[in-house]
Amino acid sequence: MPTRFDLLVFDWDGTLADSTGLIASCIQRACADLGLAVPPEERARYVIGLGLNDALANLVPELPLSDYRLLAERYREHYFAGDSEVPLFAGARDALLELRAAGFRLAVATGKTRRGLDRALGNLGVADCFDATRTADETASKPDPLMLHELLAELAVDARRALMIGDTTHDLDMARAAGVAALAVSYGAHPREGLAAAQPLALVERFDELRRWLRDHA
């Protein structure tokens, strides 16, 4: 059967990499380091997927802009101390190889920095799986659609032939703004109810379900 999509764009944290717990913990620890109110885990998870400055503005709007750099440095110090242990979700590597072999083009659209994404791709040995990547420090942060627009232009793919796959409403809102279909996964940062309210094509509970949905419907 002909494929429905030519390009599959994956979010990274919480979609391919099982990193949401570490990110939320590092956000909390960075706030504690500076004597700021420590956000509850649900709130820390909500900002995953945003660019770091946007995430900090959401979490600690009272923090002077001049102090963002210090809070970001504390977050990165905590995160990079543990990121080498972050795994892909079970089956993710095989799924990426399977999708490439099936002829799909693959990309990443993430709220990570370029340094952070390149480090993660290197740690996990999957850099060669992707045709293009975008990070929040080199373009607009989600949910602005610019990240997707740039990937579509670089890979010469029509928006109607692309699918965004993510675990947050930021991913789904970005896809809608870009005119791109979206698939949600509920095993990452955002709860199922919010994802379902954004009306993605489908909402899957586990990575093996995601792999099966892509095999059957993409």
TIRO-2110 file (N, C-alpha, C; in Angstrom, 1 decimal):
// TIRO-2110
0.8, -1.2, 0.0, N, 1, A
0.0, 0.0, 0.0, CA, 1, A
0.9, 1.2, 0.0, C, 1, A
0.5, 2.3, -0.7, N, 2, A
1.2, 3.6, -0.7, CA, 2, A
1.3, 4.2, 0.7, C, 2, A
2.4, 4.8, 1.1, N, 3, A
2.5, 5.4, 2.4, CA, 3, A
1.6, 6.7, 2.4, C, 3, A
1.2, 7.0, 3.6, N, 4, A
0.4, 8.3, 3.8, CA, 4, A
1.3, 9.4, 4.0, C, 4, A
2.5, 9.2, 4.6, N, 5, A
3.5, 10.2, 4.9, CA, 5, A
4.8, 9.9, 4.3, C, 5, A
5.6, 11.0, 4.0, N, 6, A
6.9, 10.9, 3.5, CA, 6, A
7.9, 11.1, 4.7, C, 6, A
7.5, 12.0, 5.6, N, 7, A
8.4, 12.5, 6.6, CA, 7, A
7.8, 12.3, 8.0, C, 7, A
8.5, 11.7, 8.9, N, 8, A
8.1, 11.5, 10.3, CA, 8, A
9.0, 12.3, 11.2, C, 8, A
8.4, 13.3, 11.9, N, 9, A
9.2, 14.2, 12.7, CA, 9, A
9.0, 13.8, 14.2, C, 9, A
10.0, 13.4, 14.9, N, 10, A
9.9, 12.9, 16.3, CA, 10, A
10.3, 14.1, 17.2, C, 10, A
9.6, 14.3, 18.3, N, 11, A
10.1, 14.9, 19.4, CA, 11, A
11.2, 14.0, 20.0, C, 11, A
12.0, 14.5, 20.9, N, 12, A
13.1, 13.7, 21.5, CA, 12, A
12.7, 13.2, 22.9, C, 12, A
12.8, 14.2, 23.9, N, 13, A
12.6, 13.8, 25.3, CA, 13, A
11.1, 13.4, 25.5, C, 13, A
11.0, 12.2, 26.0, N, 14, A
9.6, 11.7, 26.3, CA, 14, A
9.0, 11.0, 25.2, C, 14, A
9.5, 11.1, 24.0, N, 15, A
9.0, 10.4, 22.8, CA, 15, A
9.9, 9.3, 22.3, C, 15, A
11.1, 9.6, 22.1, N, 16, A
12.1, 8.6, 21.8, CA, 16, A
13.0, 8.2, 23.0, C, 16, A
13.4, 9.3, 23.8, N, 17, A
14.3, 9.1, 24.9, CA, 17, A
13.5, 9.1, 26.2, C, 17, A
13.8, 8.2, 27.1, N, 18, A
13.1, 8.1, 28.4, CA, 18, A
13.8, 9.0, 29.4, C, 18, A
13.6, 10.3, 29.2, N, 19, A
14.4, 11.4, 29.9, CA, 19, A
13.5, 12.3, 30.7, C, 19, A
12.2, 12.2, 30.7, N, 20, A
11.3, 13.2, 31.3, CA, 20, A
11.6, 13.2, 32.9, C, 20, A
11.8, 12.1, 33.5, N, 21, A
12.0, 12.0, 34.9, CA, 21, A
13.2, 12.8, 35.3, C, 21, A
14.3, 12.6, 34.5, N, 22, A
15.6, 13.3, 34.8, CA, 22, A
15.4, 14.8, 34.6, C, 22, A
14.8, 15.2, 33.5, N, 23, A
14.6, 16.6, 33.2, CA, 23, A
13.8, 17.3, 34.4, C, 23, A
12.7, 16.7, 34.8, N, 24, A
11.9, 17.3, 35.8, CA, 24, A
12.7, 17.4, 37.1, C, 24, A
13.5, 16.4, 37.4, N, 25, A
14.3, 16.4, 38.7, CA, 25, A
15.3, 17.5, 38.6, C, 25, A
16.0, 17.6, 37.4, N, 26, A
17.0, 18.6, 37.3, CA, 26, A
16.5, 20.0, 37.4, C, 26, A
15.3, 20.2, 36.8, N, 27, A
14.6, 21.5, 37.0, CA, 27, A
14.4, 21.9, 38.4, C, 27, A
13.9, 20.9, 39.2, N, 28, A
13.6, 21.1, 40.6, CA, 28, A
14.9, 21.4, 41.4, C, 28, A
15.9, 20.6, 41.1, N, 29, A
17.2, 20.8, 41.8, CA, 29, A
17.8, 22.1, 41.5, C, 29, A
17.7, 22.6, 40.2, N, 30, A
18.3, 23.9, 39.9, CA, 30, A
17.6, 25.0, 40.6, C, 30, A
16.2, 24.9, 40.7, N, 31, A
15.5, 25.9, 41.4, CA, 31, A
15.9, 25.9, 42.9, C, 31, A
16.1, 24.7, 43.5, N, 32, A
16.5, 24.6, 44.9, CA, 32, A
17.9, 25.3, 45.1, C, 32, A
18.8, 25.1, 44.1, N, 33, A
20.1, 25.6, 44.2, CA, 33, A
20.1, 27.1, 44.4, C, 33, A
19.1, 27.8, 43.8, N, 34, A
19.1, 29.2, 43.8, CA, 34, A
18.1, 29.8, 44.8, C, 34, A
17.6, 28.9, 45.7, N, 35, A
16.6, 29.3, 46.7, CA, 35, A
15.3, 29.7, 46.2, C, 35, A
14.9, 29.2, 45.0, N, 36, A
13.6, 29.5, 44.4, CA, 36, A
12.6, 28.4, 44.8, C, 36, A
11.3, 28.7, 44.7, N, 37, A
10.3, 27.8, 45.0, CA, 37, A
10.5, 26.6, 44.1, C, 37, A
10.5, 25.4, 44.6, N, 38, A
10.7, 24.2, 43.8, CA, 38, A
9.3, 23.8, 43.2, C, 38, A
9.2, 23.7, 41.9, N, 39, A
7.9, 23.4, 41.3, CA, 39, A
7.6, 21.9, 41.5, C, 39, A
6.3, 21.6, 41.7, N, 40, A
5.9, 20.2, 41.7, CA, 40, A
6.3, 19.5, 40.4, C, 40, A
6.4, 18.2, 40.5, N, 41, A
6.8, 17.4, 39.3, CA, 41, A
5.9, 17.6, 38.1, C, 41, A
4.6, 17.7, 38.3, N, 42, A
3.7, 17.8, 37.2, CA, 42, A
4.0, 19.1, 36.5, C, 42, A
4.3, 20.2, 37.2, N, 43, A
4.5, 21.5, 36.6, CA, 43, A
5.9, 21.5, 35.9, C, 43, A
6.9, 20.8, 36.5, N, 44, A
8.2, 20.7, 35.9, CA, 44, A
8.1, 19.9, 34.6, C, 44, A
7.2, 18.9, 34.6, N, 45, A
7.0, 18.1, 33.3, CA, 45, A
6.3, 18.9, 32.3, C, 45, A
5.4, 19.8, 32.7, N, 46, A
4.7, 20.5, 31.7, CA, 46, A
5.6, 21.3, 30.7, C, 46, A
6.7, 21.9, 31.2, N, 47, A
7.5, 22.7, 30.4, CA, 47, A
8.5, 22.0, 29.5, C, 47, A
8.6, 20.6, 29.7, N, 48, A
9.5, 19.8, 28.9, CA, 48, A
9.0, 20.0, 27.4, C, 48, A
9.9, 20.2, 26.5, N, 49, A
9.6, 20.4, 25.1, CA, 49, A
9.8, 21.9, 24.7, C, 49, A
9.6, 22.8, 25.7, N, 50, A
9.9, 24.2, 25.4, CA, 50, A
11.4, 24.5, 25.4, C, 50, A
11.8, 25.5, 24.7, N, 51, A
13.2, 26.0, 24.8, CA, 51, A
13.4, 26.3, 26.3, C, 51, A
14.7, 26.2, 26.7, N, 52, A
15.0, 26.4, 28.1, CA, 52, A
14.6, 27.7, 28.7, C, 52, A
14.8, 28.8, 28.0, N, 53, A
14.4, 30.1, 28.5, CA, 53, A
12.9, 30.2, 28.6, C, 53, A
12.2, 29.7, 27.6, N, 54, A
10.7, 29.7, 27.7, CA, 54, A
10.2, 28.9, 28.9, C, 54, A
10.9, 27.7, 29.1, N, 55, A
10.5, 26.9, 30.2, CA, 55, A
10.7, 27.6, 31.6, C, 55, A
11.9, 28.3, 31.7, N, 56, A
12.2, 29.0, 32.9, CA, 56, A
11.2, 30.1, 33.1, C, 56, A
10.8, 30.8, 32.1, N, 57, A
9.9, 31.9, 32.2, CA, 57, A
8.5, 31.4, 32.6, C, 57, A
8.1, 30.2, 32.2, N, 58, A
6.9, 29.6, 32.6, CA, 58, A
6.9, 29.2, 34.1, C, 58, A
8.1, 28.6, 34.5, N, 59, A
8.2, 28.1, 35.8, CA, 59, A
8.4, 29.2, 36.9, C, 59, A
9.3, 30.1, 36.6, N, 60, A
9.6, 31.2, 37.6, CA, 60, A
9.5, 32.5, 37.0, C, 60, A
8.3, 33.0, 36.7, N, 61, A
8.1, 34.3, 36.0, CA, 61, A
8.6, 35.5, 36.8, C, 61, A
8.8, 35.2, 38.2, N, 62, A
9.3, 36.3, 39.0, CA, 62, A
10.8, 36.5, 38.9, C, 62, A
11.5, 35.5, 38.3, N, 63, A
13.0, 35.6, 38.2, CA, 63, A
13.4, 36.6, 37.2, C, 63, A
14.3, 37.5, 37.6, N, 64, A
14.8, 38.6, 36.7, CA, 64, A
15.5, 37.9, 35.5, C, 64, A
15.3, 38.5, 34.3, N, 65, A
15.9, 37.9, 33.1, CA, 65, A
17.4, 37.7, 33.2, C, 65, A
18.0, 38.6, 34.0, N, 66, A
19.5, 38.6, 34.2, CA, 66, A
19.9, 37.3, 34.9, C, 66, A
19.0, 36.7, 35.6, N, 67, A
19.3, 35.5, 36.4, CA, 67, A
19.0, 34.2, 35.6, C, 67, A
18.4, 34.3, 34.4, N, 68, A
18.1, 33.1, 33.7, CA, 68, A
19.4, 32.3, 33.4, C, 68, A
20.5, 33.0, 33.1, N, 69, A
21.7, 32.3, 32.7, CA, 69, A
22.2, 31.4, 33.8, C, 69, A
22.1, 31.9, 35.1, N, 70, A
22.6, 31.2, 36.2, CA, 70, A
21.7, 29.9, 36.5, C, 70, A
20.4, 30.1, 36.4, N, 71, A
19.5, 29.0, 36.6, CA, 71, A
19.7, 27.9, 35.5, C, 71, A
19.8, 28.4, 34.2, N, 72, A
20.1, 27.5, 33.1, CA, 72, A
21.4, 26.7, 33.3, C, 72, A
22.4, 27.4, 33.8, N, 73, A
23.7, 26.7, 34.1, CA, 73, A
23.5, 25.6, 35.2, C, 73, A
22.8, 25.9, 36.2, N, 74, A
22.5, 24.9, 37.3, CA, 74, A
21.8, 23.7, 36.7, C, 74, A
20.8, 24.0, 35.9, N, 75, A
20.0, 22.9, 35.3, CA, 75, A
21.0, 22.0, 34.4, C, 75, A
21.7, 22.6, 33.6, N, 76, A
22.6, 21.9, 32.7, CA, 76, A
23.6, 21.1, 33.4, C, 76, A
24.2, 21.6, 34.5, N, 77, A
25.1, 20.9, 35.3, CA, 77, A
24.5, 19.6, 35.9, C, 77, A
23.3, 19.7, 36.4, N, 78, A
22.6, 18.5, 36.9, CA, 78, A
22.3, 17.6, 35.8, C, 78, A
21.8, 18.1, 34.7, N, 79, A
21.4, 17.2, 33.6, CA, 79, A
22.6, 16.5, 33.0, C, 79, A
23.6, 17.2, 32.7, N, 80, A
24.7, 16.5, 32.0, CA, 80, A
25.5, 15.6, 32.9, C, 80, A
25.2, 15.7, 34.2, N, 81, A
25.8, 14.7, 35.1, CA, 81, A
25.2, 13.3, 35.0, C, 81, A
23.9, 13.3, 34.5, N, 82, A
23.2, 12.0, 34.4, CA, 82, A
22.7, 11.6, 33.0, C, 82, A
22.9, 12.5, 32.0, N, 83, A
22.3, 12.2, 30.7, CA, 83, A
22.9, 11.0, 30.0, C, 83, A
24.1, 10.6, 30.4, N, 84, A
24.7, 9.4, 29.7, CA, 84, A
24.0, 8.2, 30.0, C, 84, A
23.2, 8.2, 31.1, N, 85, A
22.4, 7.0, 31.5, CA, 85, A
21.0, 7.0, 30.9, C, 85, A
20.6, 8.1, 30.2, N, 86, A
19.3, 8.1, 29.6, CA, 86, A
19.1, 7.1, 28.4, C, 86, A
18.2, 6.2, 28.5, N, 87, A
18.0, 5.3, 27.4, CA, 87, A
17.0, 5.7, 26.4, C, 87, A
17.0, 5.1, 25.2, N, 88, A
15.9, 5.2, 24.3, CA, 88, A
14.8, 4.3, 24.9, C, 88, A
13.5, 4.6, 24.6, N, 89, A
12.5, 3.6, 25.0, CA, 89, A
12.7, 2.3, 24.3, C, 89, A
12.3, 1.2, 25.0, N, 90, A
12.5, -0.1, 24.4, CA, 90, A
11.9, -0.2, 23.0, C, 90, A
12.7, -0.7, 22.1, N, 91, A
12.2, -0.8, 20.7, CA, 91, A
12.4, 0.4, 19.8, C, 91, A
12.9, 1.5, 20.4, N, 92, A
13.0, 2.7, 19.6, CA, 92, A
14.0, 2.6, 18.5, C, 92, A
15.2, 2.1, 18.9, N, 93, A
16.3, 2.0, 17.9, CA, 93, A
15.8, 1.1, 16.7, C, 93, A
15.3, 0.0, 17.0, N, 94, A
14.8, -0.9, 15.9, CA, 94, A
13.7, -0.3, 15.1, C, 94, A
12.9, 0.5, 15.8, N, 95, A
11.8, 1.1, 15.0, CA, 95, A
12.3, 2.1, 14.0, C, 95, A
13.3, 2.9, 14.5, N, 96, A
13.9, 3.9, 13.6, CA, 96, A
14.6, 3.3, 12.4, C, 96, A
15.3, 2.2, 12.6, N, 97, A
15.9, 1.5, 11.5, CA, 97, A
14.9, 0.9, 10.6, C, 97, A
13.8, 0.4, 11.1, N, 98, A
12.8, -0.2, 10.3, CA, 98, A
12.1, 0.8, 9.5, C, 98, A
11.9, 2.0, 10.0, N, 99, A
11.2, 3.1, 9.3, CA, 99, A
12.1, 3.6, 8.2, C, 99, A
13.4, 3.7, 8.4, N, 100, A
14.3, 4.1, 7.4, CA, 100, A
14.4, 3.1, 6.3, C, 100, A
14.4, 1.8, 6.6, N, 101, A
14.4, 0.8, 5.6, CA, 101, A
13.1, 0.8, 4.8, C, 101, A
12.0, 1.2, 5.4, N, 102, A
10.8, 1.3, 4.7, CA, 102, A
10.7, 2.5, 3.7, C, 102, A
11.7, 3.4, 3.8, N, 103, A
11.7, 4.6, 2.9, CA, 103, A
11.3, 5.9, 3.5, C, 103, A
10.9, 5.9, 4.8, N, 104, A
10.5, 7.2, 5.4, CA, 104, A
11.8, 8.1, 5.6, C, 104, A
11.6, 9.3, 5.5, N, 105, A
12.6, 10.3, 6.0, CA, 105, A
12.2, 10.6, 7.4, C, 105, A
13.3, 10.8, 8.2, N, 106, A
13.1, 10.9, 9.7, CA, 106, A
13.8, 12.2, 10.1, C, 106, A
13.1, 12.9, 11.1, N, 107, A
13.7, 14.2, 11.6, CA, 107, A
13.4, 14.3, 13.1, C, 107, A
14.1, 15.2, 13.8, N, 108, A
13.8, 15.5, 15.2, CA, 108, A
13.5, 16.9, 15.3, C, 108, A
12.5, 17.3, 16.1, N, 109, A
12.2, 18.6, 16.4, CA, 109, A
12.1, 18.7, 18.0, C, 109, A
13.0, 19.4, 18.6, N, 110, A
13.1, 19.2, 20.1, CA, 110, A
13.3, 20.6, 20.8, C, 110, A
12.9, 20.6, 22.0, N, 111, A
13.2, 21.8, 22.8, CA, 111, A
14.6, 21.8, 23.4, C, 111, A
15.4, 20.7, 23.1, N, 112, A
16.8, 20.7, 23.6, CA, 112, A
17.6, 21.7, 22.9, C, 112, A
18.8, 22.0, 23.4, N, 113, A
19.8, 22.8, 22.7, CA, 113, A
20.5, 21.9, 21.7, C, 113, A
21.2, 22.6, 20.8, N, 114, A
22.0, 21.8, 19.8, CA, 114, A
23.0, 20.9, 20.5, C, 114, A
23.7, 21.5, 21.5, N, 115, A
24.7, 20.8, 22.2, CA, 115, A
24.0, 19.6, 22.9, C, 115, A
22.9, 19.8, 23.5, N, 116, A
22.2, 18.7, 24.2, CA, 116, A
21.7, 17.6, 23.3, C, 116, A
21.2, 18.0, 22.1, N, 117, A
20.7, 16.9, 21.2, CA, 117, A
21.9, 16.2, 20.6, C, 117, A
22.9, 16.9, 20.2, N, 118, A
24.1, 16.2, 19.6, CA, 118, A
24.7, 15.2, 20.6, C, 118, A
24.7, 15.6, 21.8, N, 119, A
25.3, 14.8, 22.9, CA, 119, A
24.4, 13.5, 23.0, C, 119, A
23.1, 13.7, 23.0, N, 120, A
22.2, 12.6, 23.2, CA, 120, A
22.3, 11.6, 22.0, C, 120, A
22.3, 12.2, 20.8, N, 121, A
22.4, 11.3, 19.6, CA, 121, A
23.7, 10.6, 19.6, C, 121, A
24.8, 11.2, 20.1, N, 122, A
26.1, 10.5, 20.1, CA, 122, A
26.1, 9.5, 21.2, C, 122, A
25.5, 9.8, 22.4, N, 123, A
25.5, 8.8, 23.5, CA, 123, A
24.8, 7.5, 23.1, C, 123, A
23.7, 7.7, 22.3, N, 124, A
22.9, 6.6, 21.9, CA, 124, A
23.1, 6.0, 20.5, C, 124, A
24.0, 6.6, 19.8, N, 125, A
24.5, 6.1, 18.5, CA, 125, A
23.4, 6.1, 17.4, C, 125, A
22.5, 7.1, 17.4, N, 126, A
21.4, 7.1, 16.4, CA, 126, A
21.4, 8.3, 15.5, C, 126, A
22.5, 9.0, 15.5, N, 127, A
22.6, 10.3, 14.7, CA, 127, A
22.3, 10.0, 13.2, C, 127, A
22.8, 8.8, 12.8, N, 128, A
22.7, 8.5, 11.3, CA, 128, A
21.2, 8.1, 11.0, C, 128, A
20.4, 8.0, 11.9, N, 129, A
19.0, 7.6, 11.6, CA, 129, A
18.2, 8.8, 11.1, C, 129, A
18.7, 10.0, 11.3, N, 130, A
17.8, 11.2, 11.0, CA, 130, A
18.4, 12.0, 9.8, C, 130, A
17.5, 12.5, 8.9, N, 131, A
17.8, 13.3, 7.8, CA, 131, A
18.0, 14.7, 8.2, C, 131, A
17.4, 15.2, 9.2, N, 132, A
17.5, 16.6, 9.6, CA, 132, A
17.0, 16.7, 11.1, C, 132, A
17.5, 17.7, 11.8, N, 133, A
17.1, 18.0, 13.2, CA, 133, A
17.1, 19.5, 13.4, C, 133, A
16.2, 19.9, 14.4, N, 134, A
16.1, 21.2, 14.8, CA, 134, A
16.0, 21.3, 16.3, C, 134, A
16.7, 22.3, 16.9, N, 135, A
16.7, 22.5, 18.3, CA, 135, A
16.2, 23.9, 18.6, C, 135, A
15.7, 24.1, 19.9, N, 136, A
15.1, 25.3, 20.2, CA, 136, A
16.0, 26.5, 20.3, C, 136, A
17.4, 26.3, 20.4, N, 137, A
18.3, 27.4, 20.5, CA, 137, A
18.7, 27.9, 19.1, C, 137, A
18.3, 27.2, 18.0, N, 138, A
18.7, 27.6, 16.7, CA, 138, A
17.5, 28.1, 15.9, C, 138, A
16.3, 28.0, 16.4, N, 139, A
15.1, 28.5, 15.8, CA, 139, A
14.1, 28.8, 16.9, C, 139, A
12.8, 29.1, 16.5, N, 140, A
11.8, 29.4, 17.5, CA, 140, A
11.4, 28.2, 18.3, C, 140, A
11.1, 28.4, 19.6, N, 141, A
10.7, 27.3, 20.4, CA, 141, A
9.3, 26.9, 20.1, C, 141, A
9.0, 25.6, 20.4, N, 142, A
7.6, 25.2, 20.3, CA, 142, A
6.8, 26.0, 21.3, C, 142, A
5.5, 26.3, 21.0, N, 143, A
4.7, 25.7, 19.9, CA, 143, A
4.7, 26.5, 18.6, C, 143, A
5.7, 27.5, 18.5, N, 144, A
5.8, 28.2, 17.2, CA, 144, A
6.1, 27.2, 16.1, C, 144, A
5.4, 27.3, 14.9, N, 145, A
5.6, 26.3, 13.9, CA, 145, A
6.9, 26.4, 13.1, C, 145, A
7.8, 27.4, 13.4, N, 146, A
8.9, 27.7, 12.6, CA, 146, A
9.8, 26.4, 12.5, C, 146, A
10.0, 25.7, 13.6, N, 147, A
10.8, 24.5, 13.6, CA, 147, A
10.4, 23.5, 12.5, C, 147, A
9.1, 23.3, 12.4, N, 148, A
8.6, 22.4, 11.4, CA, 148, A
8.7, 23.0, 10.0, C, 148, A
8.4, 24.2, 9.9, N, 149, A
8.5, 24.9, 8.6, CA, 149, A
9.9, 24.7, 8.0, C, 149, A
10.9, 24.9, 8.9, N, 150, A
12.3, 24.8, 8.5, CA, 150, A
12.6, 23.3, 8.0, C, 150, A
12.2, 22.4, 8.8, N, 151, A
12.4, 21.0, 8.4, CA, 151, A
11.7, 20.6, 7.1, C, 151, A
10.5, 21.1, 6.9, N, 152, A
9.8, 20.8, 5.7, CA, 152, A
10.6, 21.4, 4.5, C, 152, A
11.0, 22.6, 4.7, N, 153, A
11.8, 23.3, 3.6, CA, 153, A
13.1, 22.6, 3.3, C, 153, A
13.8, 22.2, 4.3, N, 154, A
15.1, 21.6, 4.1, CA, 154, A
15.0, 20.3, 3.4, C, 154, A
13.9, 19.5, 3.7, N, 155, A
13.8, 18.2, 3.1, CA, 155, A
12.8, 18.2, 2.0, C, 155, A
12.3, 19.3, 1.6, N, 156, A
11.4, 19.5, 0.4, CA, 156, A
10.2, 18.5, 0.5, C, 156, A
9.5, 18.6, 1.7, N, 157, A
8.4, 17.8, 1.9, CA, 157, A
7.2, 18.7, 2.1, C, 157, A
6.0, 18.4, 1.5, N, 158, A
4.8, 19.1, 1.7, CA, 158, A
4.3, 18.8, 3.1, C, 158, A
3.7, 19.9, 3.7, N, 159, A
3.2, 19.7, 5.1, CA, 159, A
2.1, 18.6, 5.2, C, 159, A
1.4, 18.4, 4.1, N, 160, A
0.4, 17.3, 4.1, CA, 160, A
1.0, 15.9, 4.1, C, 160, A
2.3, 15.8, 3.8, N, 161, A
2.9, 14.5, 3.8, CA, 161, A
3.9, 14.3, 5.0, C, 161, A
3.7, 15.1, 6.0, N, 162, A
4.5, 15.0, 7.2, CA, 162, A
3.7, 14.7, 8.4, C, 162, A
4.3, 14.0, 9.4, N, 163, A
3.6, 13.6, 10.6, CA, 163, A
4.5, 14.0, 11.8, C, 163, A
4.0, 14.7, 12.8, N, 164, A
4.7, 15.1, 14.0, CA, 164, A
4.3, 14.1, 15.1, C, 164, A
5.3, 13.6, 15.8, N, 165, A
5.0, 12.6, 16.8, CA, 165, A
5.6, 13.1, 18.1, C, 165, A
4.8, 13.3, 19.1, N, 166, A
5.3, 13.9, 20.4, CA, 166, A
4.4, 13.6, 21.6, C, 166, A
5.0, 13.9, 22.8, N, 167, A
4.4, 13.6, 24.0, CA, 167, A
3.8, 14.8, 24.8, C, 167, A
3.8, 15.9, 24.2, N, 168, A
3.3, 17.1, 24.8, CA, 168, A
2.4, 17.9, 24.0, C, 168, A
1.6, 18.7, 24.6, N, 169, A
0.7, 19.6, 23.9, CA, 169, A
1.4, 20.6, 23.1, C, 169, A
2.7, 20.9, 23.5, N, 170, A
3.5, 21.9, 22.7, CA, 170, A
3.8, 21.3, 21.3, C, 170, A
4.0, 20.0, 21.3, N, 171, A
4.3, 19.3, 20.0, CA, 171, A
3.0, 19.4, 19.1, C, 171, A
1.9, 19.1, 19.7, N, 172, A
0.6, 19.0, 19.0, CA, 172, A
0.2, 20.4, 18.5, C, 172, A
0.4, 21.4, 19.4, N, 173, A
0.0, 22.8, 19.0, CA, 173, A
0.9, 23.3, 17.8, C, 173, A
2.2, 22.9, 17.9, N, 174, A
3.1, 23.3, 16.8, CA, 174, A
2.7, 22.6, 15.5, C, 174, A
2.4, 21.4, 15.6, N, 175, A
2.0, 20.7, 14.3, CA, 175, A
0.7, 21.3, 13.7, C, 175, A
-0.3, 21.6, 14.6, N, 176, A
-1.5, 22.2, 14.1, CA, 176, A
-1.2, 23.6, 13.4, C, 176, A
-0.3, 24.4, 14.0, N, 177, A
0.0, 25.7, 13.5, CA, 177, A
0.8, 25.6, 12.1, C, 177, A
1.5, 24.4, 12.0, N, 178, A
2.2, 24.2, 10.7, CA, 178, A
1.4, 23.5, 9.7, C, 178, A
0.2, 23.1, 10.0, N, 179, A
-0.6, 22.4, 9.0, CA, 179, A
-0.1, 20.9, 8.8, C, 179, A
0.5, 20.4, 9.9, N, 180, A
1.0, 19.0, 9.9, CA, 180, A
0.2, 18.1, 10.8, C, 180, A
-0.1, 16.9, 10.3, N, 181, A
-0.8, 15.9, 11.2, CA, 181, A
0.1, 15.6, 12.4, C, 181, A
-0.6, 15.1, 13.5, N, 182, A
0.1, 14.8, 14.7, CA, 182, A
-0.4, 13.5, 15.3, C, 182, A
0.6, 12.8, 15.9, N, 183, A
0.3, 11.6, 16.6, CA, 183, A
0.9, 11.8, 18.0, C, 183, A
0.1, 11.5, 19.1, N, 184, A
0.5, 11.7, 20.5, CA, 184, A
0.8, 10.4, 21.2, C, 184, A
1.8, 10.5, 22.1, N, 185, A
2.1, 9.4, 22.9, CA, 185, A
1.9, 9.8, 24.4, C, 185, A
1.3, 9.0, 25.2, N, 186, A
1.0, 9.3, 26.5, CA, 186, A
1.9, 8.8, 27.6, C, 186, A
3.1, 8.2, 27.1, N, 187, A
4.0, 7.7, 28.1, CA, 187, A
5.1, 8.7, 28.5, C, 187, A
5.0, 9.9, 28.0, N, 188, A
6.0, 10.9, 28.3, CA, 188, A
5.7, 12.0, 29.3, C, 188, A
5.8, 13.2, 28.9, N, 189, A
5.7, 14.3, 29.9, CA, 189, A
4.3, 14.8, 30.2, C, 189, A
3.4, 14.8, 29.3, N, 190, A
2.1, 15.4, 29.5, CA, 190, A
1.0, 14.3, 29.7, C, 190, A
0.0, 14.6, 30.5, N, 191, A
-1.0, 13.6, 30.8, CA, 191, A
-1.9, 13.4, 29.6, C, 191, A
-2.5, 12.2, 29.6, N, 192, A
-3.4, 11.8, 28.5, CA, 192, A
-4.5, 12.7, 28.2, C, 192, A
-5.1, 13.3, 29.2, N, 193, A
-6.3, 14.1, 29.0, CA, 193, A
-6.0, 15.3, 28.2, C, 193, A
-4.9, 16.0, 28.5, N, 194, A
-4.5, 17.2, 27.7, CA, 194, A
-4.2, 16.9, 26.3, C, 194, A
-3.5, 15.7, 26.1, N, 195, A
-3.1, 15.3, 24.7, CA, 195, A
-4.4, 15.0, 23.9, C, 195, A
-5.3, 14.3, 24.5, N, 196, A
-6.5, 13.9, 23.8, CA, 196, A
-7.3, 15.1, 23.4, C, 196, A
-7.3, 16.1, 24.3, N, 197, A
-8.1, 17.4, 24.0, CA, 197, A
-7.6, 18.1, 22.7, C, 197, A
-6.3, 17.9, 22.4, N, 198, A
-5.7, 18.5, 21.2, CA, 198, A
-6.1, 17.7, 19.9, C, 198, A
-6.8, 16.6, 20.0, N, 199, A
-7.3, 15.9, 18.9, CA, 199, A
-6.2, 15.4, 17.9, C, 199, A
-5.2, 14.7, 18.3, N, 200, A
-4.3, 14.1, 17.4, CA, 200, A
-4.9, 13.0, 16.5, C, 200, A
-4.2, 12.6, 15.5, N, 201, A
-4.8, 11.5, 14.7, CA, 201, A
-5.0, 10.2, 15.6, C, 201, A
-4.1, 10.0, 16.5, N, 202, A
-4.2, 8.9, 17.4, CA, 202, A
-3.4, 9.2, 18.7, C, 202, A
-3.7, 8.5, 19.8, N, 203, A
-3.0, 8.6, 21.0, CA, 203, A
-2.7, 7.2, 21.5, C, 203, A
-1.4, 7.0, 21.6, N, 204, A
-0.9, 5.6, 22.0, CA, 204, A
-0.3, 5.6, 23.4, C, 204, A
-0.3, 4.5, 24.0, N, 205, A
0.0, 4.4, 25.4, CA, 205, A
1.5, 3.9, 25.7, C, 205, A
2.0, 3.2, 24.7, N, 206, A
3.4, 2.6, 24.9, CA, 206, A
4.1, 2.7, 23.6, C, 206, A
5.5, 2.5, 23.7, N, 207, A
6.2, 2.6, 22.4, CA, 207, A
5.9, 1.5, 21.5, C, 207, A
5.6, 0.3, 21.9, N, 208, A
5.3, -0.7, 21.0, CA, 208, A
4.0, -0.5, 20.2, C, 208, A
3.1, 0.3, 20.9, N, 209, A
1.9, 0.7, 20.2, CA, 209, A
2.2, 1.7, 19.1, C, 209, A
3.1, 2.6, 19.4, N, 210, A
3.5, 3.6, 18.5, CA, 210, A
4.1, 3.0, 17.2, C, 210, A
5.0, 2.0, 17.5, N, 211, A
5.7, 1.3, 16.4, CA, 211, A
4.6, 0.6, 15.5, C, 211, A
3.7, 0.0, 16.2, N, 212, A
2.6, -0.7, 15.4, CA, 212, A
1.8, 0.2, 14.6, C, 212, A
1.4, 1.4, 15.2, N, 213, A
0.6, 2.4, 14.5, CA, 213, A
1.3, 2.9, 13.3, C, 213, A
2.5, 3.2, 13.4, N, 214, A
3.3, 3.7, 12.3, CA, 214, A
3.4, 2.6, 11.2, C, 214, A
3.6, 1.4, 11.6, N, 215, A
3.7, 0.3, 10.6, CA, 215, A
2.3, 0.1, 9.8, C, 215, A
1.2, 0.3, 10.5, N, 216, A
-0.1, 0.1, 9.9, CA, 216, A
-0.7, 1.3, 9.2, C, 216, A
-0.4, 2.5, 9.7, N, 217, A
-1.1, 3.7, 9.3, CA, 217, A
-0.3, 4.8, 8.6, C, 217, A
1.1, 4.8, 8.8, N, 218, A
1.9, 5.8, 8.2, CA, 218, A
2.1, 5.7, 6.8, C, 218, A
END
